[in-house]
Amino acid sequence: MTTINDLPNEILLMIFQQVEDKKKFTRTCKRWNELIANFLYLSIDLSSEGCIRKFMNITFTRSYRQLHIYGVMLVRSDFNWTDSSRQLESAHAKRVRYGTDPYVLLRKCLQVVRQYEGMLEYMNLTFGPFMDKSLLAFLPRSDGPSSLETLMIRFTSWHIMKSEDWIVDRMEFISEEGLKEISEMPNLTSLTFSDNRSKGDRTARRKFFDAIARKAKAITEISLSCGYYACFSDYRIIRSFSTQLQVLSCTVWPIFVKDFLQLAFPEVKTLSLNFTPCTTTPDPGRFFENAKSLVRLTVTNIDDDEFFRQGVYRSAATVEWLTITGTQEIPMDGLHGLIGLRELELCAYIESDVQNAVPCSPSLEKLAIDRCTSGFLFYCVLAESVPYITELYITEDEALNDECLRVICTTMPNLRGLKLNVQLFLEYPVTDVGLRYIGNLRQLEYLSLDCFDSAHLLMERSHLIGFDWAPLLWASEIHLNGFLMIDVSNILDFLLNPNLRSLSLERCGRSASMIETVRKIKQLMDVSRPLPRIAAIW
């Protein structure tokens, strides 16, 4: 339940007896204990019957500034919640509560929050699907202002249990009645509210956000996730803090997309917008013109090309990091308008969505492609379009083959970082023929090759990749994942690289034998140059 164990009293007594200046030693220990208390983290897991039984039998005495309770009312209620040596005296209110009543567990969770609310700086609570009406009870209600700085609320559905397993009629929610007024939260700067349910109580969500808006005035970071039902209250709380937000991540629904794009975010530096679903966006240009401090932008699921052409590319002049995820081809014309763009990531929900348009940017330094491209034609013009690129990450591109790799390694000699997901199950995969071209990249510092895929029979096609290319590499840091056929001689080939400083082998070779192989190689290595760090992970 706790991450730090108590030091045995006998050891402390022995140390105390040996110290001459006992007063100074006592003051030092007290100060040390205060420093440690700032980093203590109480994590409570209620996702199983065993964890619940343990929790019901524990009395917490140590001080904590960070609290995480996972699974509040997340398991079925036909379990004896009060089967413990310590019964809660306050569990008998208004009506007789049976041993199987989940309200007893709920009261214990709330008691823990009440116990630490005066000192907590971080609180993370994950609730079951029927806890909406009890949410306000978990906000700080101490006599003075709350010290809370970060608040994270998550609602989740059952993983195994079905909704009919829950005896809803016997569940009595904790309301605001009988509780103190919600405390002022002058230090609260970060709010996260995540909901993966198919439906929820919109009224309860609105009341929660209204309480936060009244009691917390210093919020600069908001993350709202709700992928299955629209909540206008999300817009309301974003509007309340729009002029001071520095980090914002939210789902934008059609019911408030027009109002949302009229807001001004002059201080926001990191912005993540998930449009679900949205085909038209009114005046995106003005929206990004008002975001004068924007540096990192993530846009998901927008099918309006003009949102990029007239909005992002033309008006978001300060953006340096851009991530775009979509269900169709992402338009690239106008990208050069982002004169300060350094990193670009192109993603797709469906691997079959093909990206034909090539990004064109004179300032781009890093490009990550996490979707399928048009293959050879795409990579042929990429070097001209991004002349100053130094890092290229390619994953989930089913069109990547030996010819594509040849073009990349011959037209982009200044690459310092290269990451490839080699998919062996394709009709024309990358083989050792293509990997030999990586030897052309003499300025390469980091290389990551991943051919692990648990969904396919890797062993059947692993022979397609030999290791003739290993001695040709120049990278100082190499990470390999999924190369099942690697052996001692192959590893020795990698060590012929004079620049090598780190070799990481993940799911390579045979687990136990691979670790033993690495140990023997370290013993046989000549010490004429610094020994590279070799790690085997399985």
KOLTI-743829 format. One line per 5 residues: number of its first residue (from 0); their letters; for each residue x, y, z of C-alpha. Coordinates in steps of 0.1 Angstrom, whole numbers, plus 5000, padded with zeros to 4 digits. Example, Ala and Ser with C-alpha at 12.3 -4.5 7.8 and 13.67 -1.06 7.14 Angstrom:
<vexros>
0> AS> 5123:4955:5078  5137:4989:5071
</vexros>
This chain:
<vexros>
0> MTTIN> 5000:5000:5000  5029:5023:5007  5062:5027:4988  5085:5032:5017  5089:5007:5046
5> DLPNE> 5093:5017:5082  5129:5015:5095  5131:4989:5123  5130:5006:5157  5159:4986:5169
10> ILLMI> 5182:5001:5143  5171:5036:5152  5177:5030:5189  5213:5017:5182  5221:5048:5161
15> FQQVE> 5207:5071:5188  5228:5055:5215  5260:5060:5195  5254:5097:5188  5269:5122:5213
20> DKKKF> 5249:5153:5204  5214:5137:5207  5195:5170:5205  5211:5179:5172  5206:5144:5159
25> TRTCK> 5169:5146:5169  5165:5179:5150  5182:5164:5120  5159:5134:5120  5129:5156:5123
30> RWNEL> 5140:5177:5094  5148:5146:5074  5114:5132:5081  5097:5164:5069  5117:5162:5037
35> IANFL> 5108:5126:5031  5071:5133:5038  5070:5156:5007  5078:5126:4985  5057:5099:5001
40> YLSID> 5030:5085:4978  5000:5066:4991  4985:5043:4964  4954:5022:4971  4942:4996:4946
45> LSSEG> 4906:4985:4950  4902:4965:4918  4900:4931:4935  4884:4914:4965  4918:4908:4981
50> CIRKF> 4929:4944:4978  4896:4955:4993  4900:4932:5023  4935:4945:5029  4923:4981:5026
55> MNITF> 4894:4977:5051  4919:4964:5077  4944:4992:5074  4947:5023:5096  4969:5049:5080
60> TRSYR> 4991:5069:5103  5019:5082:5082  5016:5116:5065  5012:5118:5027  5011:5146:5002
65> QLHIY> 5002:5124:4973  4972:5101:4971  4960:5077:4944  4929:5056:4949  4921:5033:4920
70> GVMLV> 4888:5014:4915  4864:5032:4939  4833:5010:4935  4847:4993:4905  4839:4956:4915
75> RSDFN> 4806:4938:4919  4787:4943:4951  4778:4907:4960  4810:4906:4981  4813:4910:5019
80> WTDSS> 4829:4945:5020  4829:4946:5059  4845:4912:5065  4873:4928:5085  4885:4932:5121
85> RQLES> 4878:4969:5121  4843:4980:5114  4835:5016:5106  4816:5032:5134  4801:5058:5110
90> AHAKR> 4788:5031:5087  4754:5029:5106  4736:5060:5094  4699:5065:5088  4693:5028:5080
95> VRYGT> 4708:4994:5089  4736:4985:5065  4743:4949:5057  4778:4934:5054  4775:4933:5017
100> DPYVL> 4765:4970:5013  4792:4987:4992  4784:5020:5010  4808:5009:5037  4837:5008:5013
105> LRKCL> 4827:5041:4999  4827:5057:5034  4862:5043:5041  4875:5058:5008  4860:5091:5018
110> QVVRQ> 4875:5089:5053  4910:5085:5038  4904:5116:5017  4892:5136:5047  4922:5124:5067
115> YEGML> 4947:5138:5043  4929:5167:5025  4946:5193:5046  4981:5183:5034  4975:5167:5000
120> EYMNL> 4992:5184:4970  4983:5156:4944  4951:5135:4943  4942:5109:4916  4909:5091:4919
125> TFGPF> 4895:5065:4896  4858:5057:4900  4834:5030:4889  4806:5039:4864  4779:5048:4890
130> MDKSL> 4798:5073:4911  4788:5106:4895  4766:5118:4923  4792:5111:4949  4820:5130:4931
135> LAFLP> 4815:5164:4949  4820:5147:4983  4856:5139:4974  4866:5176:4970  4886:5192:4999
140> RSDGP> 4864:5204:5027  4888:5213:5054  4885:5244:5076  4912:5264:5058  4924:5267:5022
145> SSLET> 4934:5235:5005  4970:5228:4995  4959:5207:4965  4979:5215:4933  4969:5186:4910
150> LMIRF> 4935:5169:4908  4929:5139:4885  4894:5123:4882  4888:5092:4860  4856:5073:4854
155> TSWHI> 4858:5038:4839  4835:5010:4830  4838:4975:4842  4864:4953:4825  4850:4919:4832
160> MKSED> 4818:4925:4851  4785:4934:4833  4763:4962:4843  4736:4938:4856  4761:4924:4881
165> WIVDR> 4758:4957:4901  4730:4959:4926  4722:4995:4918  4690:4997:4940  4711:4991:4971
170> MEFIS> 4737:5018:4964  4732:5050:4984  4754:5078:4970  4771:5103:4993  4757:5137:4986
175> EEGLK> 4767:5172:4998  4743:5171:5027  4759:5171:5061  4794:5180:5047  4813:5212:5052
180> EISEM> 4815:5238:5024  4840:5230:4997  4874:5245:5006  4891:5272:4986  4918:5257:4963
185> PNLTS> 4941:5286:4957  4970:5263:4947  4952:5241:4923  4968:5246:4889  4962:5212:4871
190> LTFSD> 4928:5195:4865  4923:5162:4846  4889:5147:4840  4887:5115:4819  4856:5095:4811
195> NRSKG> 4856:5063:4790  4820:5054:4796  4793:5053:4770  4771:5076:4790  4773:5096:4822
200> DRTAR> 4755:5120:4844  4758:5154:4827  4742:5173:4856  4767:5159:4881  4796:5167:4858
205> RKFFD> 4783:5203:4854  4780:5207:4892  4816:5194:4897  4830:5218:4871  4810:5247:4885
210> AIARK> 4824:5240:4920  4860:5239:4906  4854:5272:4888  4842:5288:4920  4869:5275:4944
215> AKAIT> 4900:5273:4922  4912:5305:4904  4947:5296:4895  4942:5267:4871  4966:5268:4842
220> EISLS> 4964:5232:4829  4931:5214:4819  4928:5179:4803  4892:5168:4795  4886:5135:4778
225> CGYYA> 4851:5122:4770  4849:5102:4738  4814:5088:4738  4789:5116:4748  4790:5154:4745
230> CFSDY> 4791:5176:4775  4786:5214:4772  4799:5218:4807  4834:5210:4793  4832:5242:4772
235> RIIRS> 4820:5262:4803  4850:5254:4824  4874:5259:4796  4858:5293:4790  4862:5302:4827
240> FSTQL> 4900:5298:4825  4907:5305:4788  4928:5336:4793  4952:5320:4818  4955:5284:4805
245> QVLSC> 4990:5273:4794  4981:5236:4787  4948:5225:4773  4936:5190:4760  4900:5184:4752
250> TVWPI> 4873:5169:4730  4855:5194:4709  4819:5184:4701  4797:5199:4673  4773:5213:4699
255> FVKDF> 4800:5239:4710  4826:5239:4683  4814:5273:4671  4816:5289:4705  4849:5272:4713
260> LQLAF> 4867:5286:4683  4857:5321:4693  4876:5318:4726  4910:5334:4730  4939:5315:4746
265> PEVKT> 4967:5341:4747  4988:5321:4772  4984:5285:4760  5016:5268:4750  5004:5232:4745
270> LSLNF> 4971:5226:4728  4955:5192:4720  4921:5192:4702  4901:5161:4694  4872:5169:4671
275> TPCTT> 4846:5141:4674  4832:5143:4648  4835:5175:4629  4835:5184:4592  4833:5222:4593
280> TPDPG> 4850:5247:4616  4841:5284:4614  4870:5308:4611  4899:5287:4624  4923:5314:4613
285> RFFEN> 4911:5339:4639  4913:5312:4666  4950:5305:4660  4958:5341:4656  4946:5346:4692
290> AKSLV> 4968:5318:4704  4999:5339:4704  5020:5317:4727  5012:5283:4711  5042:5261:4707
295> RLTVT> 5030:5225:4707  4998:5216:4688  4980:5182:4684  4949:5180:4661  4928:5148:4659
300> NIDDD> 4899:5137:4637  4893:5168:4617  4880:5163:4581  4880:5199:4571  4911:5206:4549
305> EFFRQ> 4906:5244:4553  4911:5240:4590  4947:5233:4582  4952:5255:4551  4935:5287:4565
310> GVYRS> 4939:5280:4602  4970:5260:4613  4994:5266:4584  4985:5302:4579  4978:5316:4613
315> AATVE> 4996:5294:4639  5029:5310:4632  5045:5302:4666  5040:5264:4665  5072:5243:4667
320> WLTIT> 5057:5208:4673  5027:5196:4653  5009:5163:4655  4981:5154:4631  4959:5123:4634
325> GTQEI> 4931:5117:4609  4910:5092:4591  4919:5105:4556  4948:5120:4538  4963:5150:4556
330> PMDGL> 4967:5181:4534  5003:5193:4532  5000:5224:4509  5007:5255:4530  5027:5237:4556
335> HGLIG> 5057:5259:4547  5038:5288:4563  5048:5274:4597  5083:5291:4596  5093:5278:4630
340> LRELE> 5081:5242:4627  5107:5218:4640  5089:5185:4646  5060:5170:4626  5041:5137:4633
345> LCAYI> 5016:5123:4609  4993:5096:4623  4962:5076:4612  4935:5057:4629  4935:5031:4601
350> ESDVQ> 4967:5017:4587  4953:5015:4552  4948:5053:4550  4974:5063:4525  4993:5096:4528
355> NAVPC> 5003:5108:4493  5010:5145:4501  5046:5150:4511  5053:5176:4539  5073:5206:4526
360> SPSLE> 5091:5226:4553  5124:5244:4552  5127:5245:4590  5116:5209:4598  5142:5189:4618
365> KLAID> 5122:5158:4629  5095:5139:4610  5076:5109:4624  5053:5089:4600  5029:5067:4619
370> RCTSG> 5007:5058:4589  5009:5043:4554  5024:5064:4526  5026:5060:4489  5060:5043:4493
375> FLFYC> 5087:5049:4468  5071:5080:4453  5067:5096:4487  5103:5091:4499  5118:5101:4465
380> VLAES> 5107:5137:4470  5109:5138:4508  5146:5149:4509  5140:5179:4487  5109:5189:4507
385> VPYIT> 5126:5188:4541  5162:5196:4534  5173:5201:4570  5158:5170:4586  5180:5152:4611
390> ELYIT> 5155:5127:4626  5132:5103:4608  5109:5079:4625  5088:5055:4604  5062:5032:4619
395> EDEAL> 5031:5015:4606  5041:5022:4569  5032:4991:4550  5047:5006:4518  5082:5008:4533
400> NDECL> 5105:4983:4515  5142:4980:4504  5138:5006:4476  5123:5031:4500  5152:5026:4524
405> RVICT> 5177:5030:4496  5163:5063:4487  5162:5075:4523  5198:5066:4531  5212:5080:4498
410> TMPNL> 5193:5113:4498  5193:5122:4535  5230:5118:4545  5226:5142:4574  5203:5120:4594
415> RGLKL> 5213:5117:4631  5184:5097:4643  5165:5069:4624  5138:5047:4638  5121:5020:4616
420> NVQLF> 5094:4995:4622  5102:4966:4599  5071:4946:4592  5081:4912:4580  5046:4899:4573
425> LEYPV> 5042:4922:4543  5044:4910:4507  5075:4932:4500  5091:4938:4534  5124:4954:4543
430> TDVGL> 5152:4928:4543  5189:4928:4551  5194:4941:4515  5177:4974:4524  5193:4976:4559
435> RYIGN> 5228:4976:4543  5220:5011:4530  5220:5025:4566  5258:5022:4564  5256:5053:4542
440> LRQLE> 5245:5074:4571  5279:5083:4586  5265:5111:4609  5239:5087:4624  5239:5088:4662
445> YLSLD> 5208:5068:4671  5193:5038:4653  5162:5019:4664  5150:4988:4644  5118:4971:4655
450> CFDSA> 5105:4940:4638  5086:4925:4668  5049:4919:4662  5030:4895:4685  5001:4893:4661
455> HLLME> 5020:4875:4634  5042:4844:4632  5076:4862:4632  5096:4830:4633  5084:4820:4599
460> RSHLI> 5099:4850:4581  5127:4861:4605  5152:4845:4580  5145:4875:4557  5168:4896:4579
465> GFDWA> 5204:4886:4581  5231:4907:4598  5256:4915:4570  5247:4952:4576  5257:4952:4613
470> PLLWA> 5295:4960:4608  5285:4988:4584  5267:5009:4610  5281:5042:4625  5255:5049:4651
475> SEIHL> 5267:5053:4687  5234:5041:4702  5216:5011:4687  5183:4996:4698  5170:4963:4683
480> NGFLM> 5136:4947:4691  5123:4914:4679  5154:4900:4661  5149:4864:4671  5178:4849:4650
485> IDVSN> 5206:4871:4665  5235:4851:4680  5270:4857:4694  5287:4863:4661  5261:4889:4651
490> ILDFL> 5266:4908:4683  5304:4908:4677  5296:4923:4643  5279:4953:4660  5309:4957:4682
495> LNPNL> 5331:4964:4652  5314:4998:4650  5341:5021:4665  5314:5047:4676  5292:5022:4695
500> RSLSL> 5285:5033:4730  5252:5015:4737  5236:4983:4723  5201:4974:4736  5186:4941:4726
505> ERCGR> 5148:4937:4734  5131:4904:4727  5162:4893:4707  5175:4858:4706  5164:4834:4733
510> SASMI> 5157:4851:4767  5180:4831:4791  5207:4822:4765  5207:4858:4752  5216:4872:4787
515> ETVRK> 5243:4846:4791  5257:4855:4757  5259:4892:4766  5277:4883:4798  5303:4862:4780
520> IKQLM> 5309:4889:4753  5316:4914:4781  5342:4891:4795  5359:4886:4761  5359:4922:4751
525> DVSRP> 5392:4939:4745  5396:4969:4769  5416:4989:4743  5385:5012:4740  5356:5020:4763
530> LPRIA> 5333:4990:4766  5299:4997:4751  5268:4993:4773  5251:4961:4763  5216:4953:4777
535> AIW> 5194:4923:4769  5157:4928:4777  5131:4901:4773
</vexros>
